[in-house]
Amino acid sequence: MRDTGGMLDYLAGEPKATEKTGVIGYCMSGQFVVAAAGSFPDRIAAAASLYGVRIVTDQDDSPHKLAGKIKGELYLGFAAHDPYVEENVIPDLSAALDAAGVTYVIETHPDTEHGFCFPQRPAYSEPAAERVWDIVFDLYARRLKD
């Protein structure tokens, strides 16, 4: 989060950058965008995590434990079959976000595997990847306007 803070500080000095920031993370960076949304709630207005891992853990610094601080809107897209995301993640994450009153959407994309957004991967699913882009662009258009 120290690096994220540095990037946000840099953006604060850029005349074309707005105060509202959107972030997106895939796989291991999915946990970081959720953590950023909770760590920088006045700056992160929209966060998207695609097949994010380690968003819910039993550690003190688990990203889902920051739900009470999140002010932005979250989109969390998961693969239907993902050996890297434990069965408890979606229900535990939903419970934490609901309890905190966070605006969010959790979606599991049918017939997908971990890595479905990138054409270079065997798991690529064009319909799911295109849907994700539509959702993320809509999220950013709604939440990042000044």
C-alpha positions in Angstrom: 0.0 0.0 0.0 3.0 2.2 0.4 3.6 2.1 -3.4 -0.1 2.8 -4.0 0.1 5.8 -1.8 3.1 7.0 -3.7 1.3 6.6 -7.0 -1.7 8.5 -5.7 0.5 11.3 -4.4 2.1 11.5 -7.8 -1.3 11.7 -9.5 -2.4 14.4 -7.1 0.2 16.7 -8.7 -0.8 16.0 -12.2 -3.1 18.6 -13.7 -5.1 16.1 -15.9 -5.6 13.6 -13.1 -8.8 13.7 -11.1 -9.2 13.2 -7.4 -11.3 10.1 -8.0 -9.2 7.1 -9.0 -10.1 3.7 -10.5 -8.1 0.6 -10.1 -8.1 -2.8 -11.6 -6.3 -6.0 -10.6 -6.1 -9.5 -12.0 -5.2 -12.6 -10.0 -2.7 -11.7 -7.3 -3.3 -8.0 -7.8 -7.0 -8.5 -7.1 -6.2 -8.5 -3.4 -4.3 -5.2 -3.8 -7.1 -3.3 -5.4 -9.5 -4.3 -2.6 -6.9 -3.3 0.0 -6.3 0.0 -1.8 -10.0 0.7 -1.8 -10.0 0.3 2.0 -6.7 2.0 2.6 -7.4 5.1 0.4 -11.2 5.4 0.6 -11.2 9.1 -0.2 -9.2 8.5 -3.5 -10.3 5.1 -4.8 -13.8 5.6 -6.2 -14.0 2.4 -8.2 -12.1 -0.9 -7.9 -12.4 -4.0 -10.1 -10.9 -7.4 -9.2 -10.8 -10.1 -11.8 -10.3 -13.7 -10.4 -8.6 -12.1 -7.5 -6.8 -14.3 -5.0 -6.1 -13.9 -1.3 -8.9 -11.3 -0.9 -10.1 -13.3 2.1 -7.6 -14.9 4.4 -7.3 -15.6 8.1 -4.5 -13.0 8.4 -4.8 -9.7 10.3 -4.1 -7.8 7.1 -6.6 -9.6 4.9 -8.1 -7.2 2.4 -11.7 -8.1 3.2 -11.2 -6.8 6.8 -10.9 -3.3 5.3 -14.5 -3.4 4.1 -15.7 -1.0 6.8 -13.4 1.7 5.3 -14.4 1.3 1.6 -16.3 4.2 0.2 -15.9 3.4 -3.5 -17.8 0.9 -5.6 -16.4 -2.6 -6.2 -16.7 -5.1 -9.0 -15.4 -8.6 -8.3 -15.5 -11.0 -11.2 -14.6 -14.6 -10.5 -14.1 -17.7 -12.7 -16.6 -20.5 -12.4 -13.7 -22.9 -11.9 -10.7 -21.6 -10.1 -8.4 -23.7 -8.0 -6.7 -20.5 -6.6 -9.9 -19.1 -5.0 -11.1 -21.1 -2.0 -14.8 -22.0 -1.6 -15.3 -19.6 1.4 -14.0 -16.5 -0.5 -17.2 -15.3 -2.2 -19.6 -15.9 0.8 -17.1 -14.4 3.3 -16.3 -11.5 1.1 -20.0 -10.8 0.4 -20.8 -11.0 4.1 -18.0 -8.5 5.0 -19.1 -6.1 2.2 -22.8 -6.4 3.1 -22.1 -5.7 6.8 -20.1 -2.6 5.9 -22.7 -1.3 3.4 -20.3 -1.3 0.5 -21.7 -0.9 -3.0 -20.5 -3.9 -5.0 -21.2 -6.6 -7.5 -19.8 -10.1 -7.2 -20.2 -12.1 -10.4 -19.1 -15.6 -11.3 -18.6 -16.0 -15.0 -20.0 -19.3 -16.3 -17.8 -21.7 -18.1 -14.6 -19.9 -17.2 -11.3 -20.8 -15.7 -8.7 -18.6 -13.8 -7.1 -16.3 -16.3 -10.1 -15.9 -18.6 -9.5 -12.2 -19.5 -6.3 -12.6 -21.5 -6.2 -13.9 -25.1 -2.7 -15.2 -24.6 -3.9 -17.8 -22.0 -5.5 -21.1 -22.8 -8.4 -20.2 -20.4 -9.3 -17.1 -22.4 -13.1 -16.6 -22.8 -13.9 -13.9 -25.2 -17.6 -13.5 -24.1 -16.6 -13.2 -20.4 -13.6 -10.9 -21.1 -15.7 -8.6 -23.2 -18.4 -8.6 -20.5 -15.8 -7.6 -17.9 -14.6 -4.7 -20.0 -18.2 -3.5 -20.5 -18.8 -3.6 -16.7 -15.5 -1.9 -15.8 -15.9 0.9 -18.4 -19.5 1.5 -17.0 -18.2 1.4 -13.4 -15.5 4.0 -14.2 -17.8 6.2 -16.3 -20.3 6.3 -13.3 -17.8 6.7 -10.5 -14.9 8.7 -11.8 -16.7 11.7 -13.2 -15.9 15.0 -11.5 
